[in-house]
Amino acid sequence: MKTTVKAFVVLVAIVLMILSLAVCTGPQGATGPQGSAGPQGATGLQGATGLQGAAGLQGATGPQGAVGPQGAVGPQGATGPQGPAGPSDGSGSTSIVSVIANVAKAIVRIYVDLGRFDSSGSGSIIDKRGYLLTNSHVIEGAQTIQVTVEDMGVFQGTVVAGDPNRDLALVKITSTRTDFPTVTFGQMSDVLVGVVVYTIGFPLGADLPGPATVTRGIISAQRVMDDGLNYIQIDASINPGNSGGCLFVANGNMIGIPSAVIAPEFENIENVGLAVPIDDILTFLQKNLPK
């Protein structure tokens, strides 16, 4: 009986061993090939194809856009401002120097013999035949008038017309010449407060011989005075002898005639000058300048 039991136990143990080996090695090993699919995971490196994005460096061709700096030749256009500098505010020294030199040719020195004493003033030639404008008070009471024209000599002058109320006078140089230099007229649209202006004339008469004197300032106001007449108020210096000269803007156009200064007695007032405006000048000439 005991031998039979032992044999049965041995038989069971052998069966269990066989079953154990079958369970542990056979089927589980077959899953091994599935593991070989793992190397397929290495295909994940295909994600590294993201490096193809590095082809974006082709965008670096953008620097070709740097040819845009060729547009920098545009600054050559910046030379344009040199043009406006002169006429807009007179700051272009080369421009205003040539403008003044041109205007000066048409500005004359006037000496007046009043009999008991002499007087002097300035004038602006406005017609090639030798007609010039000045203030009425410059030639008032004159017995003789002497006119000095730059580079052309000394001439006698004759009063053609006068308007004491507006303080304007028209004088003809005694000459048959028709090549006198002339000023160029501006217009009232040039007369704006703050605009840079220049006066030119011969202050102090014989006490200051030689070329005309130029002063610079701005238009301070357009003003109606007690006489009911319009004036251009300026802060450019006006002295005795400047009367009848020329008030002009930076492009050389005449916009008025300096005629007076405000100087109340016993008060220290400076740089308050008055000029007859261009519209009144043109009205006077339309009535009095011979055709």
ZIBELWO-V264266 format. One record per residue. N is the residue number from 1. RES is the residue in one small letter. PHI is phi in radians with two decimals (* if undefined). OMEGA is omega as a letter, one per 20 degrees, with the letter a starting at -180 (none if undefined). D_FIRST is the distance of its C-alpha to the first C-alpha in Angstrom with 1 decimal. Layout:
n = [N	N]
res = [RES	RES]
phi = [PHI	PHI]
omega = [OMEGA	OMEGA]
d_first = [D_FIRST	D_FIRST]
This chain:
n = [1	2	3	4	5	6	7	8	9	10	11	12	13	14	15	16	17	18	19	20	21	22	23	24	25	26	27	28	29	30	31	32	33	34	35	36	37	38	39	40	41	42	43	44	45	46	47	48	49	50	51	52	53	54	55	56	57	58	59	60	61	62	63	64	65	66	67	68	69	70	71	72	73	74	75	76	77	78	79	80	81	82	83	84	85	86	87	88	89	90	91	92	93	94	95	96	97	98	99	100	101	102	103	104	105	106	107	108	109	110	111	112	113	114	115	116	117	118	119	120	121	122	123	124	125	126	127	128	129	130	131	132	133	134	135	136	137	138	139	140	141	142	143	144	145	146	147	148	149	150	151	152	153	154	155	156	157	158	159	160	161	162	163	164	165	166	167	168	169	170	171	172	173	174	175	176	177	178	179	180	181	182	183	184	185	186	187	188	189	190	191	192	193	194	195	196	197	198	199	200	201	202	203	204	205	206	207	208	209	210	211	212	213	214	215	216	217	218	219	220	221	222	223	224	225	226	227	228	229	230	231	232	233	234	235	236	237	238	239	240	241	242	243	244	245	246	247	248	249	250	251	252	253	254	255	256	257	258	259	260	261	262	263	264	265	266	267	268	269	270	271	272	273	274	275	276	277	278	279	280	281	282	283	284	285	286	287	288	289	290	291]
res = [m	k	t	t	v	k	a	f	v	v	l	v	a	i	v	l	m	i	l	s	l	a	v	c	t	g	p	q	g	a	t	g	p	q	g	s	a	g	p	q	g	a	t	g	l	q	g	a	t	g	l	q	g	a	a	g	l	q	g	a	t	g	p	q	g	a	v	g	p	q	g	a	v	g	p	q	g	a	t	g	p	q	g	p	a	g	p	s	d	g	s	g	s	t	s	i	v	s	v	i	a	n	v	a	k	a	i	v	r	i	y	v	d	l	g	r	f	d	s	s	g	s	g	s	i	i	d	k	r	g	y	l	l	t	n	s	h	v	i	e	g	a	q	t	i	q	v	t	v	e	d	m	g	v	f	q	g	t	v	v	a	g	d	p	n	r	d	l	a	l	v	k	i	t	s	t	r	t	d	f	p	t	v	t	f	g	q	m	s	d	v	l	v	g	v	v	v	y	t	i	g	f	p	l	g	a	d	l	p	g	p	a	t	v	t	r	g	i	i	s	a	q	r	v	m	d	d	g	l	n	y	i	q	i	d	a	s	i	n	p	g	n	s	g	g	c	l	f	v	a	n	g	n	m	i	g	i	p	s	a	v	i	a	p	e	f	e	n	i	e	n	v	g	l	a	v	p	i	d	d	i	l	t	f	l	q	k	n	l	p	k]
phi = [*	-1.09	-1.18	-1.19	-1.10	-1.08	-1.13	-1.15	-1.12	-1.10	-1.12	-1.10	-1.10	-1.15	-1.08	-1.09	-1.12	-1.13	-1.11	-1.10	-1.17	-1.14	-1.24	-1.35	-1.95	-1.07	-1.06	-1.05	-1.12	-1.09	-1.26	-0.97	-0.97	-1.08	-1.07	-1.11	-1.16	-0.94	-0.95	-1.08	-1.00	-1.06	-1.14	-0.96	-1.05	-1.04	-1.02	-1.13	-1.10	-0.93	-1.05	-1.03	-1.01	-1.06	-1.08	-0.98	-0.99	-1.06	-1.05	-1.04	-1.14	-0.88	-0.87	-1.04	-1.07	-1.04	-1.13	-0.91	-0.87	-1.05	-1.07	-1.04	-1.14	-0.94	-0.88	-1.06	-1.11	-1.06	-1.19	-0.97	-0.93	-1.07	-1.14	-1.20	-0.98	-1.18	-1.28	-1.27	-2.43	1.34	-1.35	-1.35	-1.00	-1.09	-1.13	-1.22	-1.09	-1.21	-1.10	-1.09	-1.06	-1.24	-1.11	-1.02	-1.08	-1.74	-1.73	-2.01	-1.66	-2.05	-1.94	-2.13	-1.61	-1.75	1.65	-1.40	-2.74	-1.86	-2.45	-2.53	-2.92	-2.28	-2.68	-2.20	-1.26	-2.06	-2.57	-1.08	-1.35	1.81	-1.54	-2.34	-1.79	-2.67	-1.45	-1.06	-1.23	-1.24	-1.86	-1.06	1.36	-1.21	-1.59	-2.45	-2.21	-2.01	-2.08	-1.85	-1.89	-0.97	1.13	-2.17	1.97	-1.94	-2.29	-1.50	-2.32	-2.27	-1.29	-1.70	-2.74	-2.61	-2.38	-1.04	-1.13	-1.61	1.02	-2.23	-2.52	-1.98	-2.11	-1.85	-1.23	-1.34	-2.96	-1.67	-1.15	-2.26	-2.18	-1.21	-1.20	-2.29	-1.42	-1.88	-1.38	-1.68	-2.59	-1.15	-1.15	-1.40	-1.61	-2.25	-1.06	1.73	-1.19	-1.24	-2.32	-2.30	-1.96	-2.49	-3.13	-2.19	-1.21	1.23	1.01	-1.17	-1.28	-2.37	-1.27	1.75	-1.23	-1.15	-1.80	-1.98	-2.19	-2.22	-2.87	-2.30	-1.36	-1.52	-3.02	-1.84	-2.37	-1.77	-1.61	-1.07	-1.38	1.43	-1.77	-1.48	-2.44	-1.69	-1.58	-2.32	-1.84	-1.17	-1.13	-2.21	-2.17	-0.91	1.88	-1.27	-0.95	1.57	-1.32	-2.18	-1.88	-2.43	-1.66	-1.14	-1.53	1.68	-1.35	-1.30	-2.11	-3.12	-2.18	-1.03	-2.34	-2.83	-2.24	-1.58	-2.50	-1.02	-1.07	1.18	-2.14	-1.56	-1.91	-2.27	1.02	-2.11	-1.86	-2.18	-2.30	-1.25	-1.30	-1.08	-1.15	-1.22	-1.10	-1.14	-1.10	-1.09	-1.20	-1.05	-1.50	-2.13	-1.37	-1.04	-1.27]
omega = [r	r	r	r	a	a	a	a	r	a	r	a	r	r	a	r	a	r	a	r	r	a	a	a	a	a	a	r	a	r	r	a	r	r	a	r	r	r	r	r	r	r	r	r	r	r	r	r	r	r	r	r	r	r	r	r	r	r	r	r	r	r	r	r	r	r	r	r	r	r	r	r	r	r	r	r	r	r	r	a	r	r	a	a	a	a	a	a	r	a	r	a	a	a	a	r	r	r	a	r	a	r	a	a	a	a	a	r	a	r	a	r	a	r	a	r	a	r	r	r	a	r	r	r	a	a	a	r	r	r	a	r	r	r	r	a	r	a	a	r	a	r	r	r	r	a	r	a	a	r	a	r	a	a	r	r	r	r	r	a	r	r	a	a	r	r	r	r	r	a	r	r	a	a	r	r	r	a	r	r	a	r	r	a	r	a	a	r	r	a	a	r	a	r	r	r	r	r	r	a	a	r	r	r	a	r	r	a	r	a	r	r	r	r	a	r	r	r	a	a	r	a	r	a	a	r	r	a	r	r	r	r	a	r	r	a	r	a	r	a	r	a	r	a	a	r	a	r	a	r	r	a	r	r	r	r	r	a	a	r	r	a	r	a	r	r	a	a	a	r	r	a	a	r	r	a	a	a	r	r	a	r	r	a	r	a	a	a	r	r	none]
d_first = [0.0	3.8	5.3	5.2	6.4	8.8	9.9	10.6	12.5	14.3	15.3	16.6	18.4	20.0	21.0	22.5	24.3	25.7	26.8	28.3	30.3	31.4	32.6	34.3	36.2	36.8	38.8	40.2	41.7	43.5	45.4	46.8	49.5	50.7	51.3	53.7	55.8	56.5	59.2	60.8	61.4	63.6	65.9	66.7	69.2	71.1	72.2	74.0	76.3	77.9	79.8	81.6	83.3	84.9	86.9	88.7	90.6	92.6	94.1	95.7	98.2	99.6	101.8	103.7	104.9	106.5	109.3	110.4	112.2	114.7	115.7	116.8	120.0	120.7	122.0	125.0	125.8	126.0	129.3	130.5	130.9	133.6	135.7	135.5	136.0	139.7	140.8	138.3	139.1	141.3	138.8	138.9	141.6	142.5	142.9	145.0	147.3	148.2	148.7	151.0	153.0	153.5	154.6	156.9	159.1	160.2	160.9	164.6	166.5	169.4	172.6	175.0	178.6	179.5	183.0	183.0	179.5	176.6	173.1	170.0	166.9	164.5	164.1	161.7	163.0	161.7	163.7	164.4	168.1	168.2	167.7	165.9	164.7	165.4	165.9	169.2	169.8	169.7	172.7	174.5	178.2	178.0	181.2	179.4	175.8	174.4	171.0	169.0	166.4	163.9	164.7	167.5	170.3	172.5	174.0	176.1	174.7	176.1	174.6	173.8	172.3	171.1	169.3	169.9	167.8	164.7	165.9	165.9	168.5	168.8	170.8	172.0	172.2	175.5	174.4	174.2	170.8	167.9	165.1	164.5	160.9	159.6	156.8	154.1	153.8	150.6	149.9	149.1	145.4	145.4	146.6	143.5	143.0	141.2	142.2	143.5	147.2	149.9	153.6	156.1	159.8	162.5	162.5	165.3	167.7	169.7	167.9	164.8	165.9	163.8	160.8	159.5	157.1	153.7	151.7	148.2	146.7	145.2	146.4	146.3	147.4	149.5	152.1	155.1	157.8	160.7	162.9	160.4	159.4	156.0	155.2	152.3	151.5	150.2	149.5	150.7	153.8	157.2	160.3	164.1	164.7	161.3	162.9	163.0	160.3	156.9	153.7	150.9	147.1	144.9	145.5	149.3	150.3	153.1	152.2	155.2	158.3	158.2	161.1	160.7	158.8	158.2	159.8	161.0	163.7	162.6	158.9	156.8	155.2	153.6	152.1	153.2	155.0	156.0	156.4	158.0	155.1	155.0	155.5	158.8	159.8	159.1	161.1	164.0	163.9	163.8	167.0	168.8	167.6	170.0	168.5]
